[in-house]
Amino acid sequence: MTRPLARGGTLLLASIAATAIANNYAIQPALSAVAADLGVPLSMIGLVPTAALIGCMTGFALLLPLTDHLAPNRLVTAQLTALAAALALGATAPGAVVLLVAYVLIGAAASVAAQASSIAGRYAPPGRRGTGVATVAAGMSAGILLSRLAGGTLADVLGWRRMLLVFAALALLGAIAAATLLPRQQPHSRRHARRGYRATLASLPPLLRHHPQLRRAVATGGLWYFAFNLIWVALALTLAQPPHSLGPTAIGLYSLAGLLGFAALPLTGRLADRYTPHTVITAGMLTAVVGTALLATGLNNPPTTALGLALFDAGCFVAQAANQSRIIALNPQRSGSLSSVYLVLYFTIGAIGTAVAAPLLNTLGWQGTAFAALAALLLAAALVPIGNRQTRREPARGTGPASER
């Protein structure tokens, strides 16, 4: 029987997720300083965020399934130690090539944030899975929202190299805490305990065929992440151009509107445990739709824009936490593998939103781009009830022989 997390274990996982995922974004405000220090064009250093994203998606695909095989204390400790080593490599990089390699490794190791979510769901006390996943999601959201502010401030005060060393020290502190406080037992699954790592990787694609609900979760989650990236990239481009002509700092302040989504996540977990993830996802999508409708009215009124962004972010964050909760519930013993498939496809669809934001903005303008995001959110909301009906028809997975596919 899987023992629940020790007291404070979920908060530790949330803290680990926050400080780990922050490393994908913290250096972004200092990219111009990095380019000047290394004596290379900014266009080359501008590839650092891309390297981090490539690394992170690689981590989701290759490292996240390890949560189905290794004890959490060993796995998280090892990955945080690797993250500290990669950050140290980045801090001592003599040139751009080494820095880019370091950020591929940093992004891969930072995928421990997704491992933390899977562990929180698997080892949550009975009836508290949604709360555990939402707590870790809140940590990840805080890390993403505050990473650029923290990274920029530390880079200004200490320099970008020492800033990376500070984050390396935080990763090592997390590794020590994980080794001490996280569960020491391996995940319990009769068949999967005998399955090798290569076999686990080979089994990932068939999961989409075996779990219709996973396909539905990928479709709905991908749609709102597409909309999320579309809105935020187009917003930054629009605000930087006339008639707004805002600077990077002023544009960055709009991201603070996302704090509403961060504040709403603990409530999300309790609602998902009390009702159903489908109910919470529908509510989140409708909230995001209202926020996007406000944004589509234009950006000339900053309070309206801030309110629209707050509702938009809150809706997407809430839906994502509930979506991950229902994915883990499909089969808790294979939560790492299920989450791996979901997150790789989720980020891939989101990357499409990032790629098409500028062309859509040039073709349709801000309002047309906002309506495209609105259409994606409405489609996601329409798919949720279909998935709910499928859940009622499908036999429960996660216990007994059926769960051992």
N, C-alpha and C positions, 0 to 999 in steps of 0.2 A: 504494500500500500504506500502511495506517495505521501510523505509527511508535508504538512503545510510549512510555509516560510516562517522563520523565527520572527519574533516581534521586531519591527523596524526593518525587516528584510525588503518589503516592498518599497519603502522610502529609500533604502540604499540603492535598489535597482533603478529607481527614478533618478537619483543623483548621478549614478553611473551613466545612465542614458543621456542625461543633460550634458554632462561634461564631455562625453565621448562624441556625440553628434555635433557639438559646437565646433569641433576641430575642422569640420568640412567648410565652415563659413568664417571663422574668426580672423583669418588672414586677409580676407577680401578688402577691408578698408585700407590695408597697408600695401596693396599690390604695387602702387606707384613707387613707394619707398623701396620695396624689394627689387624692382626693376633697376632703380638708380643704384642701389648698393651692389647688385651683381653686374651692372654695366651691360644690360641686355634690353632689347625693345620691350615696351609694355605689352605689345601684342603677344610676345612669347610668354611672359609671366601671366598674361590673361588666360592661359591654358591651365593654370593651377586649379581653378574651380572645376574644370572639366575632368582633370586628372582625379580629383577627389570623388567626383560622381562616378567615374568609371570604376575606381577602387571600391566604392560603397556598393555598387550593384554586383561587383564580383564577390564581395563579402556576403551579400544576401544569397547569392547562388551557391557558393562553395562552403561558407562557414556557418551560416544560420542552421543548416540541417544537423550540425554537430550537437545542437541542444537535445536531439533525440538519442544521443549516444553517450555523452560525457556528463559527469557530475557538474552541477553549476559552479561550485567553488573552483574546480580545476579549470573549466572552460573560460569563465569570465576573468579569472586571474591571469591565465596565459594570454588572453587577447588584450587585456589592458596593459600587460607588460610589453607586448608587441607594439601597441599603440605608443607607449612611452619611448620605445626604441626608435620607431619611425619618426616621431616628433623630434627626437634628438638628432637624427640624420638630417631632417629638414633644417634644423637650427644651425647645423654646421656645414650646410651645402655650399660648395665653392662656386657652383654655377647653376644655370637654369635646368640643365638636364637632370642633375642629381636631385634638385628640388622637386621636379615633376615626378620622378621615380618615388621620392619620399611621399608625395601626396597621393599617389596610387596606393601605397602601403598604408598611409594614414586613413584614407577612405575605407579600405578593406577592414582595417582594425576597428574603425569607428562603427562598423556594422554590429558591434557588441550591443549597441543601443537597441537594435531589433531583437537580439538574443535576450536582452533584459525583459522585453515585453512578453516574449514567449515563455520565459521562465516564470514571470509573475502570474501569467494565466494558468500555467500547468500546476504550480505549487500553491495556488491560492486556496484558502480555506473553503469548505463547501458553501456554495451560494454567494461567493465573493469574487468570482472570476472577473466579472465586468469592472468591479471597483479596482482590482489589481491592475488590469490592463490599462484602465483610464488613468490611474495614478502614474504609471510609467509613461504613458502618452503625454501627460501633463509635464513631466520632466523633460521629455524630448522637445516638446513645444517651447518650453522655457529656454532650453539650450539653443534652439534655432533662433528664437526671437531676440535673445540677449547676446548671442555670440558675437555679432558684428560690433555691438557697442563695447563689450568687454575686450574683444580683440583689438579694436581701434584705440581704446584708452590705454591698454597695456603697451601697445606698439608705440604710442606717442611718448609714454613715460619711460619705458625700458628699451625700446627698439624691438624690431620684429623678431630677431633671433631669440632674445630673452623672453619675449612673449610666448614663443613656442616651447621654451624650456619650462615656463610656468605651467602650461597645459600638460607637459610631460610629467611634472611633479604631481599634478592632480590625478593623472592616470595611474601613477604608482601608488598614491594613497588609496585610490579606489581598488587597486589590485590587492593591497594588504587587507582592506576591509572585506572584500569578496572572499578571500581565502579563509577568513575567520568566521564570517557570518552566514554565507550562503550554504544551501544544502549540500551534503557530502555524498549522498546516495545517487547512483546512476538512475536515469529514467527507467521505469519498470515497464517492460513490454516483452512478452515471452518470445515473440518472433523477431522483433526488431533488435533485441539484445544480441541475437546471433547474426544479424545482418551486417555486412561490412560497409565501410564508408562509400566505396565505389558503387555497391549495390543500391545504397540509399540515393546517391546522385542519379543513378539510372532510373530509379523509381519515381523521380519528381515529375516528369512530363505526364505519366499515366494518372497522376492524382487529379488532373483536370477532367479526365474521362470518368474516373470513379466517383467524383464529388461534383454533381451539378451545382451545389451551393457555392463551391469554390469558383466555378466559372461565373456565377452570378455576382459574387463578391468582387471578382476582378473587373467585370464589366462596370458595375456601379462605382466602385472605388476609382477605377481608371478615369471614368467620366468626370467625377468631381475634382480629381487631381489635375486633369487636363484643364478644366475651368480655372482652378486655383493658379496654376502657372501662367495661363493665358492672361488672367486679370493682372497679376502682379508685375509681369514683364511689360505688358502694354501700359500699365499705370506709370511705371518708372520712365518709360520712353516718352509718354505724353506729358508728364509733369516737367521733364527736362527741356521741352520745346516751347516756343512761344504759343499762346500768350502767357503761359505759367512761368517758364524759364527758372525753375527752382534748382538749387544746388544739391549735391549729394546728401548733405546733412539734413536739409529740409525734407527731401524725399524720404530719407531714412526714418524720419520721425513718424511718417504714416504707418510704418510697420508696428508701432506701439499700439495701434488699434487692435492688433491681434491678441493683445493681453486679455480681451474679453473671452476669446476662445480658450485660452489657458485657464482662466478662472472657471469656465463652465465645465471643464473636463472631470473634476471630481464628482460633480452632480451627475454627469453622464454615466459613470460607472454604477452609481446607485440605481439610476433609472433602468439601465440595462439588466441589472440583477433582479429588479422588481418586476419589470415588464418584459419586453423582448427586444433584442438588438434591432429587429426590423422596425419596430415602433420608433425607437430612438433615431435610427437612420433617416426615416421619413421626416421626422421633426427637424433633424439637422438640415436635410435638403431644402425643406420649405423655408427655414430660416435663411439659408444661403441664397435662395431665390429672391427673398425680400431684399436682402442686402445688395444683390446684383442689380435688381430693379432700381434701387436708389442710385447706384453708381451709373446706371445707364442714363440718368437724367442729366449728367454732365458733371464736371469737376470744378465748376466755378464757385461752389459753396463749400469751403473746407469742412464745416461741421457735418453737412450732409454726406460728404465723401468719407469722413471718419466714421460716421455711424454705419454707412453702407459697408465699409471694410470690416468693421467690428462684427456685424451680423454675418457677413460672408465668411470671415475666418472662423467665427464660432461655429457656424453650421458645418463647415468642412471638417474642423477638428473633432467635433462631436460625432459626426458620421464615421470618421476614420477609426476612432476608438471603439465604437460599437461594432464596426465591420470586422476589426481584428478580433474582438471578443467572440463573434459568431464563427470565425474561421478556426480559432483554437477549439471551440466547442465541437466542431465536426469530429475531431479525434484528438483529445489532449495528449495522447502518447506520441503523436506525430505532428505536434504543433510546430516544431521547428521546420520540418519539411513543408508543411502546408503554408506557413508564413513565408518561406523562401520563395515558393512559386508565386504567391500573391504579390510580394514586394517587388520582385524582379519585373513582373508585368506591369504593376502599378507605376513604378518609376519610369518604365519604358513609355507608357502612354502619357505620363506627365511630361516627359522630355519632348514629346511631339507638341504638346501645348506650348512649351518654351520656344520651340523651333518656328512655329507658325505665328507667334505673337506679332513680330515685326511686319511680316508680309500682310497679315490681316489688318493690322493698324494702318498700314499704308493704303490698303485697298478700301476698307470699310470705315476707317476713322474710329475714334474711341467708342462712340455709341454702337456702331456695328459690331465691334469686337466684344463689347459687353453683352450684346444680344446673342452672340455666338456662345459665350460662356453660359448665358442664361438657358439657352437651348440644351446644352450639355447637362446642366443641373436638372432641368425638367425631365430629360430622358432618364437620368439616374433615378429620380424620384419615381418615375413610372415603372421602372424595373423592380423596385423593392417589393411591392405587393406580389408580383409573380414569384419572386424568390420565397416569400413567406408561404405561399400555397405549396411550393415544392417541398418545403421543410415539413409540412404536415403530412405529405404523402410518403416521404422517405423514412425508412427505419432509422432509429437513433444509432449513431456511430460513436465509438469511444469505449465501449465495453463489450466483452464477449468476442467470439470468433470473427464477427463482421468487422471489428476494428483492426484486425491484424492483417489487412490486405497489404 
